[in-house]
């Protein structure tokens, strides 16, 4: 015999509130946790050298953090950046698209689905979404590619 869900207004509202609470918790928990932690720090490991970076608090950066740890091969691109294809596309709200990268910027190039680390500045590009900035160790990324990099969340 099937159990009937009550149609009493108070019970319907209570059930709706529980469903809403679970839905909101599932949808905003990572963003809230990231925001409460402050700036997200990552380490990029390159043949014994470590570069550190701070990620921005935006949807694309949160999606990037969710993919960590990552082992990627960085390639040279136009001698101004090192690029690698990410395993999964990142969230790119239209409002955050486009930037003029400067030395040390970490970005996501949405049209290709790749990570870009800038070794020097360049012109504005509408397809870029800023993920963060290299704080130290940029020299380890300046050597010619391809080379392996392991990216993970910093524990400090």
C-alpha positions in Angstrom: 0.0 0.0 0.0 1.5 3.4 -1.0 2.0 5.9 1.7 0.3 9.2 1.1 2.2 12.5 1.6 0.2 14.8 3.8 -1.4 17.8 2.1 -1.6 19.8 5.3 -0.1 23.3 4.5 2.3 23.3 7.4 3.7 19.9 6.6 4.1 20.8 2.9 6.0 23.9 3.8 8.3 22.0 6.2 9.0 19.4 3.5 9.7 22.1 1.0 12.0 23.8 3.4 14.0 20.6 4.0 14.3 20.0 0.2 15.4 23.6 -0.4 18.0 23.4 2.4 19.5 20.3 0.9 19.5 21.7 -2.6 21.2 24.9 -1.5 23.7 23.1 0.6 24.6 20.9 -2.3 24.9 23.8 -4.7 26.8 26.4 -2.7 28.9 24.4 -0.2 32.1 24.5 -2.3 31.8 28.2 -3.0 31.1 29.0 0.6 33.9 26.9 1.8 36.3 28.5 -0.7 35.2 32.0 0.3 35.5 31.3 4.0 39.0 29.9 3.6 40.2 33.2 2.0 42.6 33.1 -0.9 43.3 29.6 -2.3 47.0 28.8 -2.5 48.4 26.2 -4.9 51.8 24.7 -5.6 53.2 23.9 -9.0 55.9 21.2 -8.9 58.4 21.2 -11.8 61.4 18.9 -11.5 62.1 19.6 -7.8 61.3 23.3 -8.1 58.1 24.7 -6.6 56.1 27.7 -7.8 53.4 29.1 -5.6 50.2 30.8 -6.7 47.1 32.4 -5.3 43.8 31.7 -7.1 40.9 34.1 -7.4 37.6 33.4 -5.9 35.5 32.9 -9.0 33.5 30.0 -10.6 36.3 29.0 -13.0 39.0 28.9 -10.2 36.7 26.8 -8.0 36.2 24.4 -10.8 39.9 24.3 -11.3 40.5 23.6 -7.6 38.0 20.7 -7.8 40.2 19.0 -10.4 43.3 19.1 -8.2 45.7 17.4 -7.9 46.6 17.5 -11.6 49.6 16.2 -13.5 49.9 18.1 -16.8 52.4 18.7 -19.6 53.1 22.3 -20.2 53.8 23.4 -23.8 55.3 26.6 -25.1 52.8 28.9 -26.8 54.0 32.0 -28.6 57.0 32.3 -26.2 54.8 34.3 -23.8 52.9 31.5 -22.1 52.9 27.9 -21.0 49.7 26.0 -21.8 48.1 22.6 -21.0 44.7 21.1 -21.8 42.6 20.4 -18.7 40.8 17.2 -18.2 37.4 19.0 -17.8 36.1 22.3 -19.0 35.7 25.0 -16.3 32.6 27.2 -15.6 32.9 30.5 -17.4 30.2 32.9 -16.6 30.0 35.5 -19.4 30.5 38.4 -16.9 34.0 37.2 -16.1 35.2 36.6 -19.6 38.1 38.6 -21.1 41.3 39.9 -19.6 44.6 41.5 -20.5 47.2 39.1 -19.0 50.4 40.3 -17.3 53.5 38.4 -16.3 52.6 35.6 -13.8 48.9 35.5 -14.5 47.2 32.1 -14.6 44.2 32.0 -16.9 41.7 29.6 -18.5 41.3 30.0 -22.3 37.7 28.9 -22.7 37.6 28.4 -26.5 40.3 25.7 -26.2 39.7 24.5 -22.7 43.3 25.0 -21.6 45.3 26.4 -18.7 47.6 29.3 -19.5 50.5 30.6 -17.4 51.8 33.9 -18.7 55.6 34.6 -18.8 55.0 38.1 -20.1 52.1 40.4 -20.8 50.1 40.4 -24.0 46.9 42.0 -25.5 43.4 41.7 -24.2 41.6 38.4 -25.2 37.9 37.9 -24.8 38.3 34.1 -24.4 40.4 34.4 -21.2 39.2 34.0 -17.6 41.6 34.9 -14.9 42.2 32.1 -12.4 45.0 33.7 -10.3 48.6 34.8 -10.1 52.0 33.1 -9.6 53.4 34.5 -6.3 56.9 32.9 -6.5 58.9 30.5 -8.5 57.9 31.8 -12.0 61.5 31.1 -13.2 60.8 27.4 -13.0 58.1 27.8 -15.6 60.2 30.0 -17.9 62.2 27.1 -19.4 61.3 25.7 -22.8 58.6 23.1 -22.9 57.3 20.6 -23.0 57.7 19.7 -19.3 55.7 18.0 -16.6 54.0 19.9 -13.8 52.1 18.7 -10.8 49.6 21.2 -9.5 48.1 20.7 -6.0 46.5 22.7 -3.2 49.0 24.1 -0.8 48.7 22.9 2.8 50.0 26.1 4.4 
